[in-house]
Amino acid sequence: MSSSSYLCGYGYGAFLFLIALLSSIAQSQGVIINSTTSASSLPSSVRRDSTTAEGKQWAVLVAGSAGYENYRHQADVCHAYQILKKGGLKDENIIVFMYDDIAFHVDNPRPGIIINKPFGHDVYAGVPKDYTGDNCTVDNLFAVLLGNKSALTGGSGKVVDSGPNDNIFIYYADHGAPGLVGMPTGKDLYAKDLIQVLKKQQEANSYKSMVFYLEACESGSMFEGLLPSNWSIYAITAANGEESSYGIYCPGYYPDPPSEFLTCLGDVFSISWMEDSDLHDMSQETLQQQYEVVRRRTGFDYEATSHVMQYGNMELSKELLSSYLGTNAANDNYATNFNIEEYPSMIPRAFDQREATLLHFWHKYQEAPDGSDKKAEAHKDLLRMHSHIRHVDRSLSHIASTLLGDENAANALKHVRPSGQPLVDDWDCLKGLVKAYEKQCGGLSWYGKKYTRVIANMCNAGINVEQMIGASTRACSSRTATTTPPRGSLHNEFDK
């Protein structure tokens, strides 16, 4: 069986259904669910001396995408800011990265307002605009984490100026792929580079302990086999290293957003930890207890699910949430009501991150008036996406077959390394092969980056950059404007 035969199985069920809808166009036209598990009921030992009196709490919040179709990522980050602010963290200790193109986007039905759940309050008000637009980059993020003001390019100039008694909370929401997560401007953030920065912080004794929450597809691959258990870092990811994370509160599907919103409002993992934090007394809830709540809600309450994972120093999971997020006095002595009638009987519908982005463009096309310029432009956007997806699938299938042979290429498309091993041995090889492909064939985008595992497997099989350049050149020699969208509403989407 050829490697291309495996590509269908390599995608996602509902996503393929949406692709079928796009194909038909081309041919024809040429309620919020609360967790049913109380954090206070979960058994765990609690280490209550987690922060000394003189220690500070720092937070870095990152939305790694841009575009209204990715509304949910910036909404997640804005919501996280509100939790930290109510928890008592000072703005001088909260550093926010987001492109900031959502609140006043032409498609936002409520200009200047961002919500993170149906009937939710505005979460945009007051959010610091530290690193926005072209300043929302990997290099600036690293400079902030390392407290290196001289390495900054633009932005507010705020950095994590922490000391050995301080705690740091990092929350990152974005599209992801095996071994990387995105940023709205410039290069992607690779797992090995992130770990190297965390290592520098660890060696500099620049904090007491760190907690990292990561929302992205294949987010477990950012820490699997890479984050040591003896560092003072505890990480939770929305998914393991081989599956998608999921968007929620999506148009047309329960629990759906207000009808004027044609985009998903949040992500399952993210709204799970944040809606738990909104309700509970975080001075009485541990990180482990929240993990159990989020794991159950993410893994069992939805039709499509991911597996929430833990990495790093498990001893830190015994610490209180308030040591990192602060605590809202309004939630003191909160008690969960277990009246089953409070919980709707309908099963919520979630969409994997790549589906959630495409869903926005599909609804935008459906809702546009027939015969209007908006309808025509939305149709063009769908056709560009359809063309790009076909191009990426076909070109990478061709490249894999050329470099590995059909049988080995098929294995590369589905092979996952054993638990505890990193995605790839040579991370420079992975970067080099991705760069070689994109130079010859165009950007992988939020869709094509799911194939970085295939490219990593090429590295593990001994393929080098020169071989990738040759195979990519042959595979994409007939590339035209139909496979690389012109500059316009989707340019940045396909560039990333």
C-alpha positions as CSV (number, residue, x, y, z in Angstrom):
1,M,0.0,0.0,0.0
2,S,1.4,3.4,-0.9
3,S,2.1,6.1,1.6
4,S,-0.7,8.3,0.2
5,S,-3.2,5.7,1.2
6,Y,-2.3,6.4,4.8
7,L,-2.9,10.1,4.6
8,C,-6.6,9.8,4.8
9,G,-6.2,7.9,8.1
10,Y,-3.7,10.4,9.3
11,G,-6.3,13.3,9.4
12,Y,-9.3,13.8,11.6
13,G,-12.8,12.4,11.1
14,A,-14.9,15.6,11.3
15,F,-12.2,17.5,9.6
16,L,-12.4,15.2,6.6
17,F,-16.1,15.7,6.6
18,L,-15.6,19.5,6.3
19,I,-13.1,19.0,3.6
20,A,-15.7,17.0,1.7
21,L,-18.0,20.0,2.0
22,L,-15.3,22.2,0.5
23,S,-14.9,19.8,-2.4
24,S,-18.6,19.9,-3.1
25,I,-18.5,23.7,-3.3
26,A,-15.5,23.6,-5.6
27,Q,-17.2,21.1,-7.9
28,S,-20.6,22.9,-7.9
29,Q,-19.1,26.4,-8.6
30,G,-16.0,25.5,-10.4
31,V,-24.5,26.3,28.0
32,I,-21.6,25.9,30.1
33,I,-20.9,22.5,31.7
34,N,-19.5,22.6,35.3
35,S,-17.3,19.8,36.4
36,T,-19.2,17.1,38.3
37,T,-16.1,16.5,40.5
38,S,-15.5,18.7,43.4
39,A,-11.8,19.7,43.9
40,S,-12.3,19.5,47.6
41,S,-13.4,15.9,47.4
42,L,-10.2,14.7,45.6
43,P,-7.7,13.0,47.8
44,S,-4.2,14.6,47.9
45,S,-1.6,15.6,50.4
46,V,-1.1,19.3,50.5
47,R,2.1,21.2,50.9
48,R,0.9,24.5,52.3
49,D,4.2,26.3,52.7
50,S,4.6,26.7,49.0
51,T,5.5,30.4,49.0
52,T,7.6,32.3,51.5
53,A,6.4,35.7,52.7
54,E,9.0,37.6,50.7
55,G,8.4,35.6,47.4
56,K,6.6,37.2,44.5
57,Q,4.2,35.6,42.0
58,W,4.9,36.1,38.3
59,A,2.8,35.1,35.3
60,V,3.5,35.0,31.5
61,L,0.4,34.5,29.3
62,V,0.8,33.7,25.6
63,A,-1.7,33.5,22.8
64,G,0.3,32.1,19.9
65,S,-2.1,32.8,17.0
66,A,-3.6,35.6,15.1
67,G,-6.8,36.1,13.1
68,Y,-10.5,36.1,14.1
69,E,-10.8,32.5,13.2
70,N,-8.5,31.8,16.2
71,Y,-10.5,34.0,18.5
72,R,-10.5,31.3,21.2
73,H,-6.8,31.6,21.9
74,Q,-6.7,35.3,22.8
75,A,-10.0,34.8,24.6
76,D,-8.4,32.1,26.7
77,V,-5.4,34.3,27.6
78,C,-7.6,37.3,28.4
79,H,-9.7,35.1,30.7
80,A,-6.5,33.8,32.4
81,Y,-5.5,37.4,33.1
82,Q,-8.8,38.2,34.8
83,I,-8.3,35.2,37.1
84,L,-4.8,36.3,38.0
85,K,-5.9,39.9,38.6
86,K,-8.7,38.8,40.8
87,G,-6.3,36.5,42.6
88,G,-4.2,39.5,43.6
89,L,-1.3,39.4,41.2
90,K,-0.1,42.8,40.2
91,D,0.0,44.0,36.6
92,E,3.7,44.6,36.9
93,N,4.1,40.9,37.5
94,I,1.8,39.7,34.7
95,I,3.2,39.8,31.2
96,V,0.9,39.2,28.2
97,F,1.7,38.2,24.6
98,M,-1.1,38.4,22.1
99,Y,-1.5,39.7,18.6
100,D,-4.4,41.9,19.8
101,D,-6.3,41.8,16.5
102,I,-9.6,40.2,17.8
103,A,-11.3,42.8,20.0
104,F,-11.7,45.4,17.3
105,H,-11.7,43.0,14.3
106,V,-14.3,43.7,11.6
107,D,-15.9,40.3,12.2
108,N,-16.3,40.8,16.0
109,P,-20.0,41.5,16.6
110,R,-19.1,43.2,19.9
111,P,-16.3,45.7,19.2
112,G,-13.9,46.1,22.1
113,I,-15.3,43.1,23.9
114,I,-14.0,39.5,24.1
115,I,-15.9,36.7,25.8
116,N,-14.7,33.2,26.6
117,K,-18.0,31.4,27.0
118,P,-21.6,31.8,26.0
119,F,-23.2,34.6,28.0
120,G,-19.8,35.3,29.5
121,H,-18.6,38.7,30.7
122,D,-16.0,40.7,28.8
123,V,-12.5,39.4,29.6
124,Y,-10.6,41.9,27.4
125,A,-11.0,45.0,29.7
126,G,-7.8,45.9,31.5
127,V,-5.5,43.3,29.8
128,P,-2.0,44.6,29.5
129,K,-0.8,45.1,26.0
130,D,2.8,44.1,26.6
131,Y,3.9,42.3,23.4
132,T,1.4,42.7,20.6
133,G,1.4,42.6,16.8
134,D,4.9,42.2,15.3
135,N,6.4,42.2,18.8
136,C,4.7,39.0,19.7
137,T,7.7,36.8,18.9
138,V,9.6,33.8,20.2
139,D,12.7,35.9,20.7
140,N,10.8,38.4,22.8
141,L,9.3,35.5,24.8
142,F,12.7,34.0,25.5
143,A,14.0,37.5,26.5
144,V,11.1,37.9,28.9
145,L,11.5,34.5,30.5
146,L,15.2,35.1,31.0
147,G,14.8,38.6,32.3
148,N,17.0,40.0,29.5
149,K,15.7,43.5,28.7
150,S,18.6,44.1,26.3
151,A,17.4,41.3,24.0
152,L,13.9,42.7,23.6
153,T,12.6,44.2,20.3
154,G,9.7,46.5,21.0
155,G,6.9,45.9,23.5
156,S,6.4,47.2,27.0
157,G,9.8,46.2,28.2
158,K,8.4,44.1,31.0
159,V,10.4,40.9,31.8
160,V,10.3,38.3,34.5
161,D,12.6,39.9,37.0
162,S,12.2,37.0,39.5
163,G,14.4,35.8,42.3
164,P,15.0,32.4,44.1
165,N,11.9,32.8,46.3
166,D,9.5,33.6,43.5
167,N,7.0,31.4,41.8
168,I,6.3,31.6,38.0
169,F,3.1,30.6,36.2
170,I,3.2,30.3,32.4
171,Y,0.1,29.7,30.3
172,Y,0.3,29.2,26.5
173,A,-2.6,28.7,24.1
174,D,-2.2,28.1,20.4
175,H,-2.2,25.8,17.5
176,G,0.5,23.2,18.0
177,A,2.1,20.3,16.2
178,P,4.5,17.5,17.2
179,G,7.6,19.3,18.7
180,L,6.4,22.9,18.3
181,V,3.9,25.5,19.0
182,G,3.3,28.6,17.0
183,M,3.7,32.4,17.4
184,P,1.7,35.0,15.5
185,T,4.9,36.6,14.1
186,G,8.1,35.1,13.0
187,K,9.5,31.6,13.8
188,D,7.8,28.9,15.7
189,L,8.7,27.8,19.2
190,Y,10.4,24.4,19.1
191,A,10.3,22.1,22.2
192,K,14.1,21.8,22.5
193,D,14.6,25.6,22.4
194,L,11.9,26.0,25.1
195,I,13.6,23.4,27.3
196,Q,17.0,25.1,26.9
197,V,15.5,28.4,28.1
198,L,13.9,26.7,31.1
199,K,17.2,25.1,31.8
200,K,18.9,28.5,31.9
201,Q,16.3,29.7,34.3
202,Q,16.8,26.6,36.5
203,E,20.6,27.0,36.5
204,A,20.4,30.7,37.3
205,N,18.2,30.0,40.4
206,S,15.9,32.6,39.1
207,Y,12.7,31.1,40.7
208,K,11.6,28.8,43.4
209,S,9.1,26.8,41.3
210,M,7.3,27.1,38.0
211,V,4.0,25.8,36.7
212,F,3.4,25.6,32.9
213,Y,-0.1,25.1,31.4
214,L,0.0,24.4,27.7
215,E,-3.1,24.3,25.3
216,A,-2.2,23.1,21.9
217,C,-2.5,20.0,19.6
218,E,0.2,17.4,20.4
219,S,1.3,19.6,23.3
220,G,2.7,16.6,25.2
221,S,5.5,16.5,22.7
222,M,6.8,19.8,24.0
223,F,7.8,18.0,27.3
224,E,7.9,14.2,26.6
225,G,11.4,12.9,27.1
226,L,12.7,16.5,27.6
227,L,11.5,18.0,30.9
228,P,13.5,16.4,33.8
229,S,11.7,15.4,36.9
230,N,14.3,16.9,39.2
231,W,13.8,20.5,38.0
232,S,11.4,22.7,40.0
233,I,9.0,22.8,37.1
234,Y,5.6,21.1,36.8
235,A,3.7,21.1,33.4
236,I,0.2,20.2,32.4
237,T,-0.7,19.8,28.7
238,A,-4.1,19.7,27.0
239,A,-3.1,16.6,25.0
240,N,-0.5,13.9,24.8
241,G,2.1,14.0,22.1
242,E,0.1,12.4,19.3
243,E,-3.4,13.9,19.5
244,S,-5.3,17.2,19.0
245,S,-6.6,19.4,21.7
246,Y,-10.1,20.8,21.2
247,G,-12.0,24.0,20.8
248,I,-15.4,24.5,22.5
249,Y,-18.4,26.8,22.4
250,C,-18.4,26.6,18.6
251,P,-21.1,28.0,16.3
252,G,-24.0,25.6,15.6
253,Y,-23.0,23.0,18.2
254,Y,-24.0,22.7,21.8
255,P,-23.1,24.5,24.0
256,D,-23.1,27.2,21.2
257,P,-22.1,30.8,21.4
258,P,-24.5,33.7,20.8
259,S,-25.7,33.4,17.2
260,E,-23.7,36.4,16.0
261,F,-20.4,34.7,16.8
262,L,-19.1,32.6,13.9
263,T,-16.1,31.3,15.7
264,C,-15.3,29.1,18.7
265,L,-15.0,31.0,22.0
266,G,-12.7,28.8,23.9
267,D,-10.7,25.6,24.2
268,V,-11.8,22.6,26.3
269,F,-8.6,22.2,28.4
270,S,-8.4,26.0,29.0
271,I,-11.9,26.7,29.9
272,S,-11.8,23.6,32.2
273,W,-9.0,24.9,34.4
274,M,-10.2,28.5,34.2
275,E,-13.9,27.8,35.0
276,D,-12.7,25.6,37.9
277,S,-10.5,28.5,39.1
278,D,-13.4,31.0,38.7
279,L,-15.4,29.0,41.2
280,H,-13.1,27.5,43.7
281,D,-11.2,28.8,46.7
282,M,-7.7,28.3,45.3
283,S,-6.1,28.6,48.7
284,Q,-7.8,25.2,49.4
285,E,-7.2,23.5,46.1
286,T,-4.0,21.9,44.9
287,L,-2.5,21.7,41.4
288,Q,-3.1,17.9,41.5
289,Q,-6.8,18.4,42.4
290,Q,-7.2,20.8,39.6
291,Y,-5.5,18.4,37.2
292,E,-8.0,15.7,38.2
293,V,-10.9,18.0,37.6
294,V,-9.6,19.1,34.2
295,R,-8.6,15.6,33.2
296,R,-12.1,14.3,33.8
297,R,-13.9,17.2,32.2
298,T,-11.6,17.2,29.1
299,G,-11.5,13.4,28.8
300,F,-15.0,12.4,29.6
301,D,-17.5,15.2,29.2
302,Y,-17.2,15.6,25.4
303,E,-17.9,13.6,22.2
304,A,-14.3,14.1,21.1
305,T,-11.6,14.2,23.7
306,S,-7.9,14.5,24.5
307,H,-5.8,13.2,27.3
308,V,-4.6,15.8,29.7
309,M,-1.0,15.0,30.7
310,Q,1.5,15.8,33.5
311,Y,5.3,16.3,33.2
312,G,8.2,17.3,35.3
313,N,8.3,17.5,39.0
314,M,5.3,15.7,40.4
315,E,6.1,16.8,43.9
316,L,5.0,20.3,42.9
317,S,1.5,19.1,42.2
318,K,0.9,19.0,45.9
319,E,1.2,22.8,46.1
320,L,-1.8,25.1,46.3
321,L,-3.1,26.9,43.2
322,S,-3.0,30.1,45.1
323,S,0.8,29.9,45.1
324,Y,0.7,30.6,41.4
325,L,-2.7,32.0,40.5
326,G,-3.5,33.9,43.7
327,T,-7.0,33.5,45.1
328,N,-10.2,35.4,44.8
329,A,-11.7,36.2,48.3
330,A,-15.2,36.0,46.8
331,N,-14.7,32.2,46.4
332,D,-13.8,31.5,50.0
333,N,-15.5,28.4,51.3
334,Y,-17.1,27.6,48.0
335,A,-19.0,24.3,48.0
336,T,-20.0,22.4,45.0
337,N,-23.7,21.5,44.6
338,F,-24.1,18.0,43.3
339,N,-27.8,18.3,42.3
340,I,-27.7,16.3,39.0
341,E,-30.5,18.4,37.6
342,E,-28.0,21.2,37.2
343,Y,-26.1,19.4,34.5
344,P,-27.6,19.3,31.0
345,S,-28.2,15.8,29.5
346,M,-26.8,16.8,26.1
347,I,-23.2,15.9,25.3
348,P,-21.2,18.9,24.4
349,R,-19.5,19.0,21.0
350,A,-15.9,19.9,20.7
351,F,-13.7,20.4,17.6
352,D,-10.0,19.7,17.3
353,Q,-8.0,22.8,16.9
354,R,-7.6,22.5,13.1
355,E,-11.3,21.8,12.6
356,A,-12.2,24.7,14.8
357,T,-10.3,27.1,12.5
358,L,-11.9,25.7,9.4
359,L,-15.3,25.8,11.0
360,H,-15.2,29.6,11.3
361,F,-14.6,30.0,7.5
362,W,-17.4,27.5,6.8
363,H,-19.9,29.4,8.9
364,K,-18.8,32.7,7.4
365,Y,-19.6,31.3,4.0
366,Q,-22.9,29.9,5.1
367,E,-24.1,33.1,6.8
368,A,-23.1,35.5,4.0
369,P,-26.1,36.7,1.9
370,D,-26.4,35.0,-1.4
371,G,-24.9,37.0,-4.3
372,S,-23.1,39.4,-2.0
373,D,-19.4,40.4,-2.1
374,K,-19.0,38.7,1.3
375,K,-20.3,35.4,0.0
376,A,-17.9,35.6,-3.0
377,E,-14.9,36.4,-0.8
378,A,-15.8,33.7,1.8
379,H,-16.1,31.3,-1.1
380,K,-12.6,32.2,-2.3
381,D,-11.2,31.7,1.2
382,L,-12.7,28.2,1.3
383,L,-11.3,27.3,-2.1
384,R,-7.8,28.6,-1.1
385,M,-7.9,26.5,2.0
386,H,-9.1,23.5,0.1
387,S,-6.3,24.0,-2.4
388,H,-3.6,24.4,0.3
389,I,-4.7,21.3,2.2
390,R,-4.6,19.2,-1.0
391,H,-1.2,20.6,-1.8
392,V,0.3,19.9,1.6
393,D,-1.1,16.3,1.7
394,R,0.1,15.5,-1.8
395,S,3.5,17.1,-1.6
396,L,4.5,15.5,1.7
397,S,3.2,12.1,0.6
398,H,5.4,12.4,-2.5
399,I,8.4,13.6,-0.5
400,A,8.1,10.8,2.0
401,S,7.8,8.2,-0.8
402,T,10.8,9.7,-2.6
403,L,13.0,9.7,0.4
404,L,11.9,6.6,2.2
405,G,10.2,4.4,-0.3
406,D,6.5,3.6,-0.2
407,E,6.6,1.1,2.7
408,N,8.8,3.0,4.9
409,A,7.0,6.2,4.1
410,A,3.7,4.6,5.3
411,N,5.4,3.7,8.5
412,A,6.8,7.3,8.9
413,L,3.2,8.7,8.6
414,K,2.0,6.7,11.6
415,H,5.0,5.8,13.7
416,V,5.1,7.2,17.3
417,R,8.1,6.7,19.5
418,P,7.7,4.9,22.8
419,S,6.6,6.9,25.9
420,G,9.5,8.8,27.5
421,Q,11.4,9.4,24.3
422,P,11.5,12.8,22.6
423,L,10.0,13.3,19.2
424,V,13.4,13.5,17.5
425,D,17.1,13.0,18.3
426,D,18.4,15.9,16.2
427,W,16.3,19.0,16.6
428,D,18.4,21.0,14.2
429,C,17.7,18.4,11.6
430,L,13.9,18.8,12.2
431,K,14.2,22.6,11.9
432,G,16.3,22.3,8.8
433,L,14.0,19.9,7.0
434,V,10.9,22.0,7.8
435,K,12.7,25.1,6.5
436,A,13.8,23.3,3.4
437,Y,10.2,22.1,2.7
438,E,8.7,25.5,3.3
439,K,11.3,27.3,1.1
440,Q,10.4,25.0,-1.9
441,C,6.7,24.3,-1.2
442,G,5.3,27.2,0.9
443,G,4.4,27.4,4.6
444,L,3.0,24.4,6.3
445,S,0.4,26.5,8.2
446,W,-1.8,25.4,11.1
447,Y,-2.9,22.4,9.0
448,G,0.4,21.2,7.5
449,K,2.3,21.3,10.8
450,K,0.5,18.2,11.9
451,Y,3.1,16.5,9.6
452,T,6.1,17.5,11.7
453,R,6.1,14.0,13.2
454,V,6.6,12.6,9.7
455,I,9.4,15.0,9.1
456,A,10.9,14.1,12.5
457,N,10.8,10.5,11.6
458,M,12.7,11.3,8.4
459,C,15.4,12.9,10.6
460,N,15.4,9.8,12.8
461,A,15.9,7.7,9.6
462,G,18.9,9.7,8.6
463,I,17.5,12.0,5.9
464,N,19.5,15.3,5.7
465,V,18.6,18.8,4.5
466,E,20.1,18.3,1.0
467,Q,17.9,15.3,0.4
468,M,14.9,17.2,1.6
469,I,15.6,20.1,-0.7
470,G,15.9,17.8,-3.7
471,A,12.7,15.9,-2.9
472,S,10.8,19.1,-2.1
473,T,11.9,20.8,-5.3
474,R,10.6,17.8,-7.3
475,A,7.4,17.5,-5.4
476,C,6.5,21.2,-5.7
477,S,7.9,22.1,-9.1
478,S,4.5,22.7,-10.5
479,R,3.4,24.8,-7.6
480,T,1.1,27.6,-8.7
481,A,-0.9,30.5,-7.2
482,T,-3.7,28.0,-6.5
483,T,-1.5,26.1,-4.0
484,T,0.0,29.3,-2.4
485,P,-2.8,31.8,-1.6
486,P,-2.1,35.4,-2.5
487,R,-1.8,38.0,0.1
488,G,-5.2,38.7,1.7
489,S,-7.3,37.6,4.6
490,L,-5.7,34.1,4.7
491,H,-2.1,35.1,3.9
492,N,-0.8,34.9,7.5
493,E,-2.7,31.7,8.1
494,F,-0.9,29.9,5.3
495,D,2.4,31.6,6.1
496,K,2.4,30.2,9.6
